[in-house]
Amino acid sequence: MSNRFAIVIALLGAMPGVYLRLTHTEIGTIPDTVLFGLSIVSSAFLLSWAAEASEVEIAQGLAVAFIALIAVLPEYAVDMTFAWKAAQDPEFAPYAVANMTGGNRLLIGGAWPAIFLVFWWRSRQKVLHLERAHAVEIAALAAATLFSLTLPLKDSITLIDTAILAALFILYVWVIARAPSEEP
């Protein structure tokens, strides 16, 4: 299958969900779910291809950071909605925190072990050696994770916490943006 044909297939796969959303059409719970799922998977393929292609022009880590940011924007939209509602009704505040921490628990507690299990299943090696080039990503994730562990101890999230976490992300993006681009 040629690259262009694969891209066309992925674009076509994304269209039903876009159509349903823009026209507010409902064709039933199961068909809607299947079509939105197809759209999400197709969009994920398009995002991954875009990230790979962009690595020629910008650093790999920066390309992945931008794609990851795009990928989690729907999750952030849900959190922002809960936070917006919490300003008027404090009962929504725990939902914002639960949504964000739940997503992070799934990534750290589920996705990372799943990645290793797939590696182990395919290679039967007991250790997955990370390239030195990924040290920045791991350090940024570790710093943000360690800082987030302080939040339950304080029983709050403040503007200072926001500034610290935003500064960590900006520092991370600044460091990875300085890396050279390379062929994927």
C-alpha positions as CSV (number, residue, x, y, z in Angstrom):
1,M,0.0,0.0,0.0
2,S,1.5,3.4,-1.0
3,N,1.9,6.1,1.6
4,R,-0.6,8.4,-0.2
5,F,-3.2,5.7,-0.3
6,A,-2.8,5.0,3.4
7,I,-3.2,8.7,4.2
8,V,-6.4,8.9,2.1
9,I,-7.7,5.8,3.9
10,A,-7.0,7.4,7.3
11,L,-8.6,10.7,6.2
12,L,-11.7,8.8,5.0
13,G,-11.8,6.9,8.3
14,A,-11.8,10.2,10.2
15,M,-14.6,11.8,8.2
16,P,-17.7,9.9,9.6
17,G,-17.0,11.2,13.2
18,V,-16.4,14.7,11.9
19,Y,-19.6,14.6,9.9
20,L,-21.6,13.3,12.9
21,R,-20.2,15.9,15.2
22,L,-20.7,18.9,12.9
23,T,-24.2,17.9,11.8
24,H,-25.3,16.7,15.3
25,T,-26.5,13.5,13.6
26,E,-27.3,10.5,15.8
27,I,-27.7,7.1,14.2
28,G,-27.7,5.0,17.4
29,T,-25.4,4.4,20.3
30,I,-23.5,1.5,18.8
31,P,-23.1,2.9,15.2
32,D,-22.1,6.3,16.7
33,T,-19.6,4.7,19.0
34,V,-18.1,2.6,16.2
35,L,-17.8,5.6,13.8
36,F,-16.3,7.9,16.5
37,G,-13.9,5.2,17.4
38,L,-12.9,4.8,13.8
39,S,-12.4,8.5,13.6
40,I,-10.2,8.5,16.7
41,V,-8.0,5.7,15.4
42,S,-7.7,7.2,12.0
43,S,-6.8,10.6,13.5
44,A,-4.2,8.8,15.7
45,F,-2.6,7.3,12.5
46,L,-2.6,10.8,10.9
47,L,-1.0,12.3,14.0
48,S,1.7,9.7,14.2
49,W,2.5,10.1,10.5
50,A,2.7,13.9,10.9
51,A,5.0,13.5,13.9
52,E,7.3,11.2,12.0
53,A,7.4,13.5,8.9
54,S,8.0,16.6,11.1
55,E,11.1,15.0,12.6
56,V,13.0,15.9,9.4
57,E,12.4,19.6,10.1
58,I,12.4,19.8,14.0
59,A,13.8,17.7,16.8
60,Q,12.1,14.3,17.4
61,G,11.2,15.2,21.0
62,L,9.7,18.5,20.0
63,A,7.6,16.8,17.3
64,V,6.4,14.2,19.8
65,A,5.6,16.9,22.4
66,F,3.4,18.8,20.0
67,I,1.6,15.7,18.8
68,A,1.1,14.6,22.5
69,L,-0.3,18.0,23.3
70,I,-2.7,17.8,20.4
71,A,-3.7,14.3,21.5
72,V,-4.5,15.2,25.0
73,L,-6.4,18.4,24.2
74,P,-9.8,16.7,24.4
75,E,-8.9,15.4,27.9
76,Y,-7.9,18.9,28.9
77,A,-11.2,20.3,27.5
78,V,-13.1,18.0,29.9
79,D,-10.9,19.2,32.8
80,M,-11.3,22.8,31.8
81,T,-15.1,22.3,31.7
82,F,-15.1,20.9,35.2
83,A,-12.8,23.6,36.5
84,W,-15.0,26.3,34.8
85,K,-18.1,24.8,36.5
86,A,-16.3,24.5,39.8
87,A,-15.9,28.2,39.9
88,Q,-19.7,28.5,40.3
89,D,-20.4,25.1,42.0
90,P,-17.5,23.7,44.1
91,E,-18.9,20.2,43.8
92,F,-17.4,20.0,40.3
93,A,-13.8,20.6,41.6
94,P,-13.2,16.9,42.5
95,Y,-14.2,15.9,39.0
96,A,-11.5,18.0,37.4
97,V,-8.9,16.6,39.7
98,A,-10.2,13.0,39.4
99,N,-10.3,13.3,35.6
100,M,-6.7,14.5,35.3
101,T,-5.2,12.2,37.9
102,G,-7.1,9.3,36.5
103,G,-5.7,9.9,33.1
104,N,-2.2,10.1,34.5
105,R,-2.6,6.9,36.5
106,L,-3.7,5.1,33.4
107,L,-0.6,6.4,31.5
108,I,1.9,5.7,34.2
109,G,0.3,2.6,35.7
110,G,-1.1,1.1,32.5
111,A,0.6,2.3,29.4
112,W,4.2,2.1,30.6
113,P,3.9,-1.5,31.8
114,A,2.0,-2.4,28.6
115,I,4.8,-1.0,26.5
116,F,7.3,-3.1,28.4
117,L,5.1,-6.2,28.2
118,V,4.8,-5.8,24.4
119,F,8.6,-5.4,24.2
120,W,9.2,-8.5,26.4
121,W,6.6,-10.5,24.5
122,R,8.3,-9.8,21.2
123,S,12.0,-10.0,22.3
124,R,11.9,-12.1,25.6
125,Q,14.5,-9.6,26.9
126,K,14.1,-8.7,30.6
127,V,15.5,-5.1,30.2
128,L,14.5,-2.4,27.8
129,H,17.4,-0.1,27.5
130,L,16.5,3.5,26.8
131,E,18.6,5.7,24.6
132,R,20.4,8.5,26.3
133,A,18.5,10.9,24.0
134,H,15.4,10.1,26.0
135,A,16.9,11.3,29.3
136,V,15.2,14.7,29.0
137,E,11.8,13.3,28.5
138,I,12.2,10.9,31.4
139,A,13.6,13.6,33.7
140,A,10.7,16.0,32.8
141,L,8.1,13.3,33.5
142,A,9.8,12.4,36.8
143,A,9.9,16.0,37.9
144,A,6.3,16.6,37.1
145,T,5.2,13.3,38.7
146,L,7.2,14.0,41.9
147,F,5.8,17.5,42.1
148,S,2.2,16.2,41.6
149,L,2.7,14.0,44.6
150,T,2.8,17.1,46.8
151,L,-0.7,18.2,45.8
152,P,-2.6,15.8,47.9
153,L,-0.5,16.8,50.9
154,K,-1.4,20.4,50.5
155,D,-5.1,19.6,49.8
156,S,-5.2,22.2,47.0
157,I,-4.0,23.3,43.6
158,T,-2.9,27.0,43.4
159,L,-1.6,29.5,40.9
160,I,1.9,28.7,42.2
161,D,1.4,25.0,41.4
162,T,0.2,26.0,38.0
163,A,3.2,28.2,37.4
164,I,5.6,25.5,38.5
165,L,4.1,22.8,36.3
166,A,3.9,25.2,33.3
167,A,7.5,26.2,33.9
168,L,8.5,22.5,33.9
169,F,6.7,22.0,30.6
170,I,8.2,25.1,29.0
171,L,11.7,24.2,30.2
172,Y,11.2,20.7,28.8
173,V,10.0,22.0,25.4
174,W,12.9,24.6,25.3
175,V,15.5,21.9,26.0
176,I,14.1,19.4,23.4
177,A,13.6,22.2,20.8
178,R,17.4,22.7,20.9
179,A,18.1,19.1,19.8
180,P,19.0,18.6,16.2
181,S,16.4,17.2,13.7
182,E,17.1,13.8,12.2
183,E,15.8,11.4,9.7
184,P,13.0,9.3,11.2
